[in-house]
Amino acid sequence: MGTGASRNAEGGSHSGGEEREDQEGGQLYVSLKMEKYKLKGELVPHVYGSVPLVGSWDSSKALPMERESSSMWELSFVVPPNHETLDFKFLLKPNYSNEPCVVEEGSNRLLTRGTLQGDARLALFRLDSDEVLEYRVFIKADRVSPFDLAASWRAYQENFQPSTVRGIPDVSINSVHQVGAELGSSASLELDLDHYLVPAPSTCANSGLVYAANMTENPRSLGRAGVLSNADGSGSVSYIGMSADRPATIKEMEVIVPDPSKVYSGSGMVESKSLGAFSPLQKQDSHRGLFVDRGVGSPRLVKSASANTFNIDLKLDSETKNSMPAAAGAVAAAAVADQMLGPKEDRHLAIVLVGLPARGKTFTAAKLTRYLRWLGHDTKHFNVGKYRRLKHGANQSADFFRADNPEGMEARNEVAALAMEDMISWMQEGGQVGIFDATNSHRRRRNMLMKMAEGNCKIIFLETICNDRDIIERNIRLKIQQSPDYAEQPDFEAGLQDFKTRLANYEKVYEPVEEGSYIKMIDMVSGHGGQIQVNNISGYLPGRIVFFLVNTHLTPRPILLTRHGESRDNVRGRIGGDNVLSDTGDIYAKKLANFVEKRLKSERAASIWTSTLQRTIITASPIAGFPKIQWRALDEINAGVCDGMTYEEIKKNMPEEYDARKKDKLRYRYPRGESYLDVIQRLEPVIIELERQRAPVVVISHQAVLRALYAYFADRPLKEIPHIEMPLHTIIEIQMGVTGVQEKRYKLMD
């Protein structure tokens, strides 16, 4: 009952010929297991003994057993088939201290030619307190061929077990509910799902309604000018470290609109009209070759005699290097081609929004900014309305926006020029894509912006047009509720009437875009068709922007992100692999099915997405009534030659790789594997499809993949992605809609 050993087919006794045949035919694979329910402090089961197991009865050289599950420990090894006797004992050894070991009671255990000698017995350990611990042990010996020993023994065992999900097609659906009878069991849930809500991290996606314009780039020109005044001229609003007590003078607040015919000449100097100062443009101080980061830990390139020629022929300056995206794959390849073949101004891209108020410009700009940042492009969102509020106050009436109000027109052009100047200055410092968010509703304003951009960046106009009166009315009401322009207006109806008057002022003078490079989004926000018109659009990045915009809309829907249930490799601390779930993971799969049934009971168009690895497919298997789609793109990061190892094993056997990964987890690429930047590149189709979907989606995937997906929705910097907390048995609900991105977290199990 307590101990068992598998014998060979001949029952353990051999004639001479049979013994020689066994010796030539293979070796012995021995597995020692100990069932250890009650842990005593830091005591870890070990094994020591004679040749060929350890070769020493020194307890300091004992071999540690590996945790196979919460209660089972294992040590497996190979011995020659002709060994006389395997002589060993179990002992308990402290893991992190110098306390003495506890050796099992009784005589040595003997294993001869795969047969256990003597009676089966428990492993008994007597502690100093005279407490006796009893553990069951299991001893198994199998004969295998030398060919089978080419792989590791762990892989040998697991690979002989076919995948449990091999027969499941890439798209499937359970028609019969499998967990309905689980009520009252360990897999059942409370009726109120809010019972499982847990606080989200402080750096999570917005948990409340946030006005998108407030999340845009802070004006730097106004900060240099000094203290910003309120509408009453009190000068009590401070900005960028300026004193709030010093009143603003007229000279400090004076901003002169640049003359398009005189600004940004080819002299190499930039005249800043608003400050009356000159600053040199960044110049090329040396000819350097373009370095494409292959990822720390990737094969090193040996510098050859032709390297110097390569560097000189490219003739790329430091500004070009700064404008390279932090990306891999297609994005990096396209950036290299655009930098080498395109004109200098094409190295920087300005997306200039055009459209009437309440058409979703700021929301579209925020989504586009988030997408480009996630791809690795240094992108910033400049909102002219934020400049206006900081410069002229937030409580401007509709008269301020009349076309026949020269003071209002001058003031609005003034802050637009300041925002454009800030964006160009940022690009000269290495910024890649600027999103310029304003109405820009007439040609005169757009011509001014194009003049300022000459020789500095390429402009693409992005015009949003909406003819759906219901959507416009909804956007107007959200504007009154959220915009700082109406924060001090206690009467909602009065604010509503004022904004509609402002909108009418814009409509009188609105001129659709017909000049330059442009993208027109016509009735796209509903997600039910519409059209996109493009003119003079070329290049990889503009093409990706068009593709992204084609698939975006404002339809509210939840996206649920969760890791698979705990796997056996999770228990063992091993990375990668394609293992099945542990007992705990099986319970989570049933709890998740119950959760999805309750949360999405009225959302019959929802779908379940998994990777192609069996631990995610098994986690999704109890979920009934929704289509399940397997994505290869959702597979865990490829650990290459480190697949199946623990981090301690990597640190011990591959210290250079361990240190390289620790130094830069974002760019580190496992040998013959992937980096986080590689994962982001293969996840782009997943992001596009998540944006396009109008129904809820449940994504069951892996830690690295979910970190990258979550970073997109939460707008987290790339460098933070490898460190985002993504716990097991927790559901992150991302709510997407017209108000932006909001997050909830449900923890179903500890």
Steps between C-alpha positions, in 0.01 A plus 500: 500500500768745600782409261496346155748414226429390145680177404620396156308254284711203615389544862838619624721193433708460185696234326836604365372556145199694615718717723739583216203587277366738766840660547534565129139606451470799729551674831293540813289808560436522875237720661496560877195675644406605851152603607557776752177657628623681811792732441727567794651844463751508215576126493527372142518128408840390367659171392859383553681173451767304317610478136339551255244720676715749691827326566523636853327458832585861580168672577633833362505337155147360523279552195186713560165362396284720280146604588261330258179616669392651830564169680726296270880530457702317233855418397562316173830383352661246267729214599682240288309171467797298629536674838518262790298676771360851540551577870324816632296666774267800531574798723342836585735790453449872581490704181645831623669428834785297650280295732580124506329262260245241609578154354224243464487220752585140408737327264611616159269453204636264233402498132659225290445490123177695542367276779453630854654269759336440838159600628318815397492758777417860582772763542522579874676814626557562873538867593681640806169532679451124456226578254487237225405594144369225270500541123402260224762438231463363147789344311471418132756370251445469124738381229541739205712504187803731455311670214231613743765653724580766239237724661485598865325252726231745586428554133518125447223441752275783387542459125384140515168635623308639199349846537162479666359762261634367169152410373346842573464713183624860485140625515258310724198548726359300791128447450450331839570678825760309699511683831134559584507222757794654681287727722596445858836348401845656515444640149179691577488880526304752700193636323640854522819521294596823679587271792819412310602857410851595617676838480691553178863621514549876517648493148202322347271625226265781597255379763273802452395745233794718390473774240736389224639850434627520858726199432680671211844662491555791738583826320866592529488837320251639747709367785803691370290811474432505874184489707173423329212729574140408572213655316483770768866592446598406854800301388443244774548189289860373503658280235827305473657614822416871461399694808128531557536827692671713236248675271546452129606807307378586153851453363523149645163401357564646156508237227550599137356275229784398266501636148487186284716661234788568742499207736736201470722610220777276377772689689533238769367737767147510640345836583263468793265795464325440830826529696709718273792255523695275266593137553717295262345202332657166578786450261667188375826486694619166366416235245395191690364170380145413596493250786196272509466345846470122454419456868733436791606139505471449126800373300771765496614647169874491439634830373652451157726711283199609295324646804661840461392519136147410600495778761624765261271405213182531708576855619225505761523772765415492869153638428430195286609267780274686745203465265527121486212325680561269794371206301585176324387319188292683240496832685880508528548391138259764372662771713844416360369519142317829559803658669737395222284574196255774602556877529618636833164650599336157459696378802244685711128471448230747609141377501289817496138448603225684312131505582210672668462475879337185644615280211735281707828667401660489845385143561641389164825686569535333841445150353746563219760631746461190715534268199814666361668510840431131546658422163816676621468844339571799725161672472342799675152651492484882485153639573453866400194531724725433800731782388201732460366426847839553661565824309157662485298317766238228476185708531479641149151545359388408150580856383871425544470247214322724247678545169417874505668548840855614405630484858372145542641393163841645583503335841411159357759523221752609762464188716490276188835644393641443847386138503650445154826661608516275806436192285775589253745574782421161652557332163840668471587339832421153364120475500357299213121549468304801621119502516376859460147514640282801408206587274731653232175567320611741228775505237675808640582320826610183319723701261669661801573156648638368170733800474630439851554131420708556183838333535413367847229238472250344264136598558204270448158650567252271675145627453214350702152544355183380671147542359320296767304753707454253787875447535566873477239571771657232724847645449376852576347387829820317596692816416288707738545239774877452464658805333677753726334768283176434689634386837378822666165508319240378752214506250533203263241635254672839487833330425331284238355804323834683512684206345242463223546869423878447490446207263282713274779763484744236377252355249459839328866516394595131483707401194557127436855385433591489132869586519815297572508146635185410687284226647125557527299292748135528401240355740752247635439545872189284520680185391226427244669579172591851389790575272859618501644716223875538461703732283876499439569246777817291473750333729478226759390705798228703321373171358483344848315806627238467226460128574458573871242773442297275269451260792424740787161607629331621820267207571520422876601140577709317763823311434591243767866406540608200710789259524437128471443304818807395692698242302731230625795702371378797706520278807853395408611855415583406140458742210342419165397145424161364401381335817153430636333666799560414862207411725477866601500603134213261426293664774571845356386386154161409646478823700587697187221325309254598771627858494470530122148356512391759758689798357411444133160334536337769282792520252443203272729647230804479730796276413783324686857533371781267611853421396582168332662365819295245687497676837293786356276270295434282806423813705240603241351152456227526770365824348186420302290690251771723352728440200864433589780609269863388530763762412863405447577868562377456860758230581738573788831672428737249342775427752715325238768277650383606847157344451419268790770641728461683830657842544734348758618248239554781248697698759716198581559362151471814282611791721566734206147453370356545848687830547410623151131436562515671837666805342235560231197271512322696224763441230655179631443216256531143624752305293297360206195660661322834528519835675210706632536725193456191281184412692359850446553469125313171472220635719417792269235299306345407834478867603348597165236227531423595860443857381277379218284268711166645613417215742681392819815289473658276765875458443655202680874518449837518676688740723732669248229524234243646740755749628541630146123509432425671831772761436319598180166565672657664807740710286801379700855579377679220318773481762241409766345208308729222632428609857118532492334285762281234338391260778350156450128439551414869454281656231575851372194656338580779255193708413537676166269774381451867428621600849836328449642192674397392849612198702364258760676199656337184631702252708321164495761303696804561720 
